[in-house]
Amino acid sequence: MTPRPSASPLKIAQVATVAISVTNLMKGWPRFLHEQGFEVHTVCSPGAGLEEFAQREGVRRAHTIEIARRISPLADLLSLWRLYRLFRRERYALVHSSTPKGGFLGMLAAWLARTPARVYTLRGLPLASTTGVKRRILWLCDWLTMRAAHRVTAISASLRDEAVALGLAPPGRITVVHKGSSNGIDVERFTRRSPAPQADARRRWNIPPDALVIGFAGRIVRDKGIVELHAAWQRVREQVPAAMLLLLGDPEPEDPAPHEVLESLRGDERVRMPGWQSDMVAGFEAMDLLALPTYREGFGNVLLEANAMGLPVIATNISGCRDAVADSETGILVPPRDADALAAAMLTLARDPALRARMGADGRARVERDFRPQVIWRGLLEVYGSVLPAGTVDRLRDG
């Protein structure tokens, strides 16, 4: 019997706005697709670490096209044209885009190029924290993105429900893979090893070993609740003399935090602001709890990463966060823009080590059970199978 020839790799593109979204939000996913028989290309703005990521993940080609994060009509038209030309030239069987601008331009270009299978992952809704003309523009962009896609996956159930409520897509058009999240959580990486790493991490930032460290990880902007965090911290620092605040992230010119808030934080001897860390494990090692009082969130991966490290978390009761946090079990949800409620939650956990330990342990168990990356990848592969010609995924696997 003549052996059946192996299936040819199916060429697909993963599109995001910036390089860090590819390298941080897609770890392991291209390698998984490569092992299933796909030829994977990535498309995003130029950025550090992209080539290394491509080599490590088995990405065949990493295409760089400048995509502005902010609304910029002329630059956006140029990016759309370049994406269209790339898709026409490469003739991808499937284009999968995500992040707001990369998702919009990627889906629109794929639709114009008549790419036969188009998938969009909704990671958040920037319009949720905007008003006026900008909100209407963002709504239209999201609406067009979801109309151009054959399938839409949302990274959380509450984000899907919010998109449906806003009229962006009908309920049957948006699905959630398993329990949600951007890419699952690498529980082997995010594991608290022993007390020694905590001591090392604290020494790095000149934090006393016996301090009660409240952490924050994210962009230091209004949208992430930095104003409320600053106000809540003033109350906590007065009532818990051993407390310190560790902010892992960088200020950004878009949606900047008030100057007086940043100056107050920078001048506080009990606040550490080392900037964004490529190795977040060390940051979590230094913390006793994590607070993320964000105004909007697609899911809140950092909350699950902290839980995986055995940390209790505090977050706002908004779309995305309420999926990432099991309220009163793995952390505490507070109303958005409510500094008093945030301070009360911070004080509750700061004063109760047994509660911190219980919530941290329950958070770790939940991440291990529901948010391993392989579960998300298998679910996304089923989504691909639903938009590609029947039997395509099975033939690639068998090949």
VEXLUM-685202 format. One record per residue (C-alpha): x, z, y; residue in three letters. Coordinates in steps of 0.5 Angstrom, whole numbers, plus 2048, in hexadecimal, padded with zeros to 3 digits. Example, Ala and Ser with C-alpha at 12.3 -4.5 7.8 and 13.67 -1.06 7.14 Angstrom:
2
8198107F7Ala 81B80E7FESer 
//
This chain:
399
800800800Met 8037FE807Thr 80380480BPro 7FF804811Arg 803803818Pro 80380981CSer 7FF809822Ala 802807829Ser 80280D82EPro 7FD80D833Leu 7FF80D83ALys 7FC81283FIle 7FD815846Ala 7FD81C848Gln 7FC81C850Val 7FD822854Ala 7FE82385CThr 80582685CVal 80B827857Ala 80A82F856Ile 80382D854Ser 80582984EVal 80B82E84CThr 80783484DAsn 80083284BLeu 80282D845Met 807831841Lys 80782F83AGly 80182A83BTrp 80582483BPro 809826835Arg 802827831Phe 800820833Leu 80681D831His 80682182AGlu 7FF81E829Gln 80181782AGly 800815832Phe 805812837Glu 80581783DVal 807815844His 80681A84AThr 804818851Val 80581D857Cys 80981E85DSer 81181E85DPro 81382685CGly 81882A858Ala 81882B851Gly 81482584FLeu 81A82184BGlu 81C827847Glu 814828846Phe 813821844Ala 81982283FGln 81782883CArg 81082683BGlu 81181F838Gly 80E81C83EVal 81081483EArg 810813845Arg 80F81884BAla 80D813851His 80D816858Thr 80881485DIle 808818864Glu 80181B864Ile 7FF82086AAla 7FC826869Arg 7F8826870Arg 7F3821872Ile 7F781B875Ser 7F3815875Pro 7F9810876Leu 7FE813871Ala 7F881486CAsp 7F680D86CLeu 7FE80B86BLeu 7FE810865Ser 7F780D862Leu 7FA806862Trp 80080885FArg 7FD80C859Leu 7F8805858Tyr 7FE801858Arg 801806853Leu 7FB80684FPhe 7FA7FF84FArg 8017FD84DArg 802803847Glu 7FB801844Arg 7F9808842Tyr 7F480A83DAla 7F2810840Leu 7F4814847Val 7F381B847His 7F381E84ESer 7F3825851Ser 7F4829858Thr 7F082785EPro 7F4821861Lys 7F781F85BGly 7F081F857Gly 7ED81B85DPhe 7F281685ELeu 7F3815856Gly 7EC815854Met 7EB81085ALeu 7F180B858Ala 7EF80C851Ala 7E8809852Trp 7EB804856Leu 7F0802851Ala 7EA80284CArg 7EE807848Thr 7E9807841Pro 7EA80F841Ala 7EA814846Arg 7EA81B846Val 7EA82084CTyr 7EC82784CThr 7E882C851Leu 7ED831853Arg 7EA834859Gly 7E583285FLeu 7E9832866Pro 7E2831869Leu 7E0838867Ala 7E483B86DSer 7E3836872Thr 7DD834877Thr 7DB82E87BGly 7DD82787BVal 7E3829876Lys 7DF82C871Arg 7DA826871Arg 7E1822870Ile 7E382686BLeu 7DC826867Trp 7DC81E868Leu 7E381E865Cys 7E182285FAsp 7DB81E85ETrp 7DE81885DLeu 7E481B859Thr 7DE81D854Met 7DB816854Arg 7E1813853Ala 7E281784DAla 7DF816846His 7E081D844Arg 7E1823849Val 7E482A846Thr 7E483084AAla 7E9835849Ile 7E483B849Ser 7DC83B848Ala 7DB83E84FSer 7DF839852Leu 7DA83484EArg 7D4837850Asp 7D6837857Glu 7D8830857Ala 7D182E854Val 7CD833859Ala 7D182F85FLeu 7CE82885CGly 7D582685ALeu 7D3824853Ala 7CD82584FPro 7CE82B849Pro 7CF826844Gly 7D5822847Arg 7DA829848Ile 7DC82C842Thr 7E1832841Val 7E683283BVal 7E5839837His 7E583F83CLys 7E983B841Gly 7EF83C845Ser 7F4836848Ser 7F9836841Asn 7F883C83EGly 7FD84283EIle 80384283AAsp 803849837Val 80A849834Glu 80D84883BArg 80884D83FPhe 80A85383BThr 80C85983DArg 81285B839Arg 81586283ASer 816866840Pro 81D863842Ala 81A85D845Pro 816861849Gln 81C86584CAla 82085E84DAsp 81A85B851Ala 819861855Arg 821861857Arg 82185A859Arg 81C85B85ETrp 81E862860Asn 81886685DIle 81986D85BPro 81886E853Pro 812873854Asp 80E86F85AAla 80786D858Leu 80886585AVal 80286185CIle 80385A85BGly 80085385EPhe 80284C85BAla 80084685FGly 801842866Arg 80184786BIle 7FB84486FVal 7F4846872Arg 7F184386CAsp 7F4847867Lys 7F184E86BGly 7F885086EIle 7F4853874Val 7F085786FGlu 7F685986BLeu 7FA85B871His 7F485F874Ala 7F386386DAla 7FA86486CTrp 7FA868873Gln 7F586D870Arg 7F986D869Val 80086E86CArg 7FD874870Glu 7FA878869Gln 7FF876864Val 806877867Pro 809874860Ala 80686E861Ala 809867863Met 807860864Leu 80A85A861Leu 808853863Leu 80B84D85FLeu 809847863Gly 80B84386AAsp 807843870Pro 80583B871Glu 803838878Pro 7FC836875Glu 7F783B876Asp 7FD840878Pro 7FC848878Ala 7FB84B87FPro 80284C882His 801853883Glu 7FF85487CVal 80685187ALeu 80A85587FGlu 80785B87CSer 80885A875Leu 80F858877Arg 81185E87BGly 80E863875Asp 813866872Glu 80F86786CArg 80D86086BVal 81185B867Arg 811853869Met 81684F865Pro 812849865Gly 80F84585FTrp 813846858Gln 814840853Ser 81484684EAsp 80E84A84FMet 80F84E849Val 81485284DAla 80F853852Gly 80A85684EPhe 80F85A84AGlu 81085E851Ala 80985F852Met 804864850Asp 7FE860852Leu 7FC859855Leu 7F785885BAla 7F485185DLeu 7EF851862Pro 7EE84A863Thr 7E8846866Tyr 7E8841861Arg 7EB83F85AGlu 7EB83A855Gly 7EC83F84FPhe 7F2844852Gly 7F784384CAsn 7FC848850Val 7F684D84ELeu 7F784C846Leu 7FE84B847Glu 7FE853849Ala 7F9855844Asn 7FE85283FAla 804856842Met 7FF85C841Gly 7FD85D848Leu 7F685F84BPro 7F485A850Val 7EF85A856Ile 7EC854858Ala 7E685185DThr 7E0850859Asn 7DF84985BIle 7DF842856Ser 7E6842852Gly 7E8849853Cys 7E184C84FArg 7E3847849Asp 7EB84A849Ala 7E985184AVal 7E4855845Ala 7E285A84BAsp 7E3862849Ser 7E785F842Glu 7ED85B844Thr 7EC85D84CGly 7E885E852Ile 7E4859856Leu 7E285A85DVal 7DE856862Pro 7E2851866Pro 7E585286DArg 7E385A86CAsp 7EA85E86EAla 7E686586CAsp 7E4863865Ala 7EB860864Leu 7EE866866Ala 7EA86B862Ala 7EB86685CAla 7F386785DMet 7F286E85ELeu 7EE86F858Thr 7F486C854Leu 7F986F857Ala 7F7876856Arg 7F587584FAsp 7FB87384APro 7F6873844Ala 7F186E847Leu 7F786A848Arg 7FA86A841Ala 7F386983EArg 7F1863843Met 7F8860842Gly 7F786183AAla 7F085E83AAsp 7F385883EGly 7F985683AArg 7F4856834Ala 7EF852837Arg 7F484D839Val 7F784C832Glu 7F084B82FArg 7ED846834Asp 7F3843839Phe 7F8840834Arg 7FA839837Pro 7F9836830Gln 7F2837830Val 7F1834837Ile 7F582E835Trp 7F182D82FArg 7EB82D833Gly 7EE828838Leu 7F0823832Leu 7E8823830Glu 7E7821837Val 7EB81C837Tyr 7E881A830Gly 7E1819833Ser 7E4814839Val 7E9810835Leu 7E680B82FPro 7E380E829Ala 7E8811824Gly 7EE810829Thr 7F1817829Val 7F0817821Asp 7F4811820Arg 7FA813825Leu 7FA81A821Arg 7FA81681AAsp 7FF81181DGly 
//
